[in-house]
Amino acid sequence: MELFSQIYDYILIVMTVLGVVVFIILQFITPAYGMTFNNRWGMSVRSNIGWFIMEAPVFFTMLLLYYLSTILNIKPFNIVTFVIFFFFEFHYFQRSFIFPLLMRGQSKMPLSIIITGFIFNTLNAIMQGGWLFFFCPENAYPISWFWSWQFIVGTSIFIFGMVMNLHSDRVIRELRADVTDNNYYLPKSWAFKKISSANYTGEILEWAGFALLSWSVAGVVFLLWTCANIIPRSKAVYERYTQFFGKEFTDLKRYKIFPYIY
């Protein structure tokens, strides 16, 4: 088990370094999906299929790690760990199985994006599940963790971020008339009055809350990766809104992702 623990620690270190590298790279390269799609990234499939292939592995891998830890009797059942696990799986159940079914339009996603997302999500499940079910200390999550400031504040931020993310996705989705509408529209309600990528703001808040409520290095590494991907993405979306809507958009004076900051 000690060898596996060392390997796990190396995975966390490598993923941290790669997260920084990805953030730098994405300052110069814009992944081609959604509003920024183009045909230069190779073969593509429907976005709803791409999202399922990309997101489902993290749900199933996390579930598998929980199952293996149980049948191998690695750690006894812990209600706190299970709740943290539930929060994580709830997000990815929605993202893997519900979000793709609700999508409108017939946008496409390159296989290259899907493959990289598949790999990252699998590794992320190993990071989070490895900590919760294999490598965290036996006394890391006593029942009193439920009323620790980390869990209370972190859970509040996580839930607020999830609600913001889901509602913002709904606002964007309902701008389209039906599944055949491939046009892009300018969202103007709720958090979009101040932020052009309110859905991304919500997702960052989710994983900031998760890192806090789990109080784990794995959670922090995931937050790092979330920011490394989403902050540059918010800039690309802002620029695309400017290109599509011009003065109508720029006159709104919205922030890209963080109100009054960026």
C-alpha positions in Angstrom: 0.0 0.0 0.0 2.9 2.3 0.7 4.1 2.0 -2.9 0.6 2.9 -4.2 0.6 5.9 -1.8 3.8 7.2 -3.3 2.5 6.8 -6.8 -0.6 8.7 -5.8 1.5 11.5 -4.4 3.5 11.7 -7.7 0.2 11.8 -9.6 -0.8 14.9 -7.5 2.5 16.6 -8.2 2.5 15.9 -11.9 -1.1 17.0 -12.2 -0.3 20.2 -10.4 2.5 21.0 -12.8 0.5 20.1 -15.8 -2.4 22.3 -14.6 0.0 25.3 -14.6 1.3 24.4 -18.1 -2.2 24.0 -19.4 -3.1 27.5 -18.1 -0.2 29.0 -19.9 -0.9 27.1 -23.2 -4.6 28.2 -23.1 -3.5 31.8 -23.2 -2.4 31.2 -26.8 -4.7 28.4 -28.0 -8.5 28.3 -27.9 -10.0 24.8 -27.8 -12.6 24.5 -30.6 -15.9 23.6 -29.0 -19.1 25.5 -28.4 -18.9 29.1 -29.5 -15.3 28.7 -30.6 -15.8 25.6 -32.7 -13.9 25.3 -36.0 -13.0 22.4 -38.3 -9.2 22.7 -37.8 -9.1 20.4 -34.8 -10.0 17.2 -36.8 -12.9 14.8 -36.8 -15.9 15.9 -34.7 -19.1 14.4 -33.3 -22.2 15.9 -31.9 -21.6 17.9 -28.7 -24.1 16.0 -26.6 -22.3 12.7 -27.5 -19.0 14.3 -26.8 -20.0 15.5 -23.4 -21.3 12.1 -22.4 -18.0 10.4 -23.5 -15.9 13.0 -21.8 -17.8 13.3 -18.5 -19.1 9.8 -17.8 -15.7 8.2 -17.0 -15.2 10.3 -13.9 -18.6 9.2 -12.6 -18.0 5.5 -13.2 -14.3 5.6 -12.1 -15.3 7.2 -8.8 -18.0 4.6 -8.3 -15.6 1.8 -9.1 -13.0 3.1 -6.6 -15.7 3.3 -3.9 -16.7 -0.3 -4.7 -13.1 -1.6 -4.6 -12.4 0.1 -1.3 -15.5 -1.5 0.1 -15.0 -5.1 -1.1 -11.3 -5.0 -0.3 -12.0 -3.6 3.1 -9.5 -0.8 2.6 -11.4 1.6 4.8 -14.5 1.1 7.0 -17.7 2.9 5.9 -17.6 6.6 6.8 -20.7 8.8 6.5 -18.6 12.0 6.0 -16.6 10.5 3.2 -19.8 9.1 1.7 -21.5 12.6 1.7 -18.4 14.1 0.0 -18.5 11.3 -2.5 -22.2 12.0 -3.0 -21.6 15.7 -3.7 -19.0 14.8 -6.3 -21.1 12.1 -8.0 -24.3 14.3 -8.0 -22.5 16.9 -10.1 -21.1 14.4 -12.5 -24.4 12.5 -12.8 -26.0 15.7 -14.0 -23.1 16.6 -16.3 -22.8 13.1 -17.8 -26.4 12.0 -18.2 -28.8 15.0 -17.9 -26.9 17.9 -19.4 -26.2 16.2 -22.8 -29.9 15.3 -23.1 -31.0 18.9 -22.5 -28.7 20.5 -25.0 -30.3 22.3 -27.9 -28.8 22.9 -31.3 -26.5 20.5 -33.3 -23.1 21.8 -32.4 -20.0 19.6 -32.7 -17.0 18.8 -30.6 -13.6 17.5 -31.9 -12.5 14.1 -30.9 -9.2 15.5 -29.8 -11.1 17.6 -27.1 -13.1 14.6 -26.1 -10.1 12.4 -25.7 -8.2 14.9 -23.6 -11.3 15.5 -21.4 -11.7 11.7 -21.0 -8.1 11.3 -19.8 -8.3 14.2 -17.4 -11.6 13.2 -15.9 -10.4 9.7 -15.3 -7.2 11.0 -13.6 -9.3 13.4 -11.6 -11.5 10.5 -10.3 -8.3 8.7 -9.3 -7.2 11.8 -7.4 -10.4 12.4 -5.6 -11.4 8.7 -5.1 -7.8 7.7 -4.2 -7.8 10.3 -1.4 -11.3 9.5 0.0 -11.3 5.7 -0.2 -7.6 4.7 0.0 -5.1 7.2 1.2 -6.7 9.7 3.6 -5.8 9.1 7.3 -8.3 7.1 9.3 -9.1 10.1 11.5 -9.4 12.6 8.6 -13.2 12.8 8.6 -14.8 12.1 12.0 -18.5 12.7 12.4 -17.6 16.1 13.9 -16.4 17.2 10.4 -20.0 17.9 9.6 -20.0 20.9 11.9 -16.4 22.0 11.2 -16.1 25.5 9.6 -14.5 23.9 6.5 -17.4 21.6 5.8 -20.1 24.2 6.6 -18.5 27.0 4.5 -17.3 24.7 1.8 -20.7 23.0 1.4 -22.4 26.4 1.2 -20.1 27.6 -1.5 -20.4 24.3 -3.3 -24.2 24.3 -3.4 -24.4 28.0 -4.3 -21.9 27.4 -7.2 -23.9 24.4 -8.4 -27.2 26.3 -8.4 -25.5 29.2 -10.2 -23.9 26.8 -12.8 -27.2 24.9 -13.4 -29.3 28.0 -13.7 -26.8 29.7 -16.0 -26.8 26.7 -18.2 -30.5 26.8 -18.3 -30.6 30.5 -19.3 -28.2 29.8 -22.2 -30.0 26.7 -23.3 -33.5 28.4 -23.3 -32.3 31.2 -25.6 -32.5 28.6 -28.4 -36.0 27.8 -29.7 -35.4 24.1 -30.2 -32.9 21.4 -30.9 -32.6 22.6 -34.5 -31.6 26.1 -33.6 -27.8 26.5 -34.0 -27.6 30.3 -33.5 -25.9 32.0 -30.5 -27.8 34.5 -28.5 -26.8 37.0 -25.8 -27.9 36.0 -22.3 -29.1 39.1 -20.3 -30.7 37.8 -17.1 -29.7 36.9 -13.6 -25.9 36.7 -13.1 -25.3 37.4 -16.8 -26.1 41.0 -16.1 -22.6 41.3 -14.6 -20.7 38.3 -15.9 -20.4 37.0 -19.5 -19.6 33.5 -18.4 -21.7 33.1 -15.3 -21.9 29.3 -15.8 -18.2 29.1 -15.5 -18.2 31.3 -12.4 -20.6 28.8 -10.8 -18.4 25.9 -11.7 -15.3 27.5 -10.1 -17.3 28.2 -7.0 -18.4 24.6 -6.9 -14.9 23.1 -6.9 -13.6 25.8 -4.6 -16.3 24.7 -2.1 -15.4 21.1 -2.7 -11.7 21.7 -2.0 -12.7 23.4 1.2 -15.3 20.9 2.5 -12.9 17.9 1.6 -9.9 19.8 2.9 -7.7 17.8 0.6 -4.7 18.4 -1.7 -6.6 16.5 -4.4 -9.5 18.9 -4.1 -7.1 21.9 -4.5 -5.4 20.3 -7.6 -8.9 19.9 -9.1 -9.7 23.5 -8.4 -6.4 24.5 -10.0 -7.3 22.6 -13.1 -10.8 24.0 -13.2 -9.3 27.5 -13.1 -6.6 26.7 -15.6 -9.3 25.6 -18.1 -12.1 27.9 -17.4 -10.5 31.3 -16.8 -8.9 31.3 -20.3 -12.1 29.9 -21.7 -14.1 32.9 -20.2 -11.8 35.2 -22.1 -12.4 33.4 -25.4 -16.2 33.5 -24.8 -16.0 37.2 -24.0 -14.1 37.8 -27.3 -16.6 35.7 -29.2 -19.6 37.7 -27.8 -17.8 40.8 -28.8 -17.3 39.5 -32.3 -21.0 38.3 -32.6 -22.8 41.2 -30.9 -20.3 44.1 -31.1 -21.4 47.3 -29.3 -24.6 45.7 -28.0 -22.4 43.5 -25.9 -19.5 45.8 -25.0 -21.9 48.5 -23.8 -23.1 46.1 -21.1 -19.6 46.4 -19.5 -19.6 42.8 -18.2 -16.8 41.1 -16.4 -15.5 37.9 -18.0 -15.8 35.6 -15.0 -15.1 37.3 -11.6 -17.2 40.4 -10.8 -15.2 43.6 -10.3 -11.9 41.6 -10.8 -11.7 40.1 -14.3 
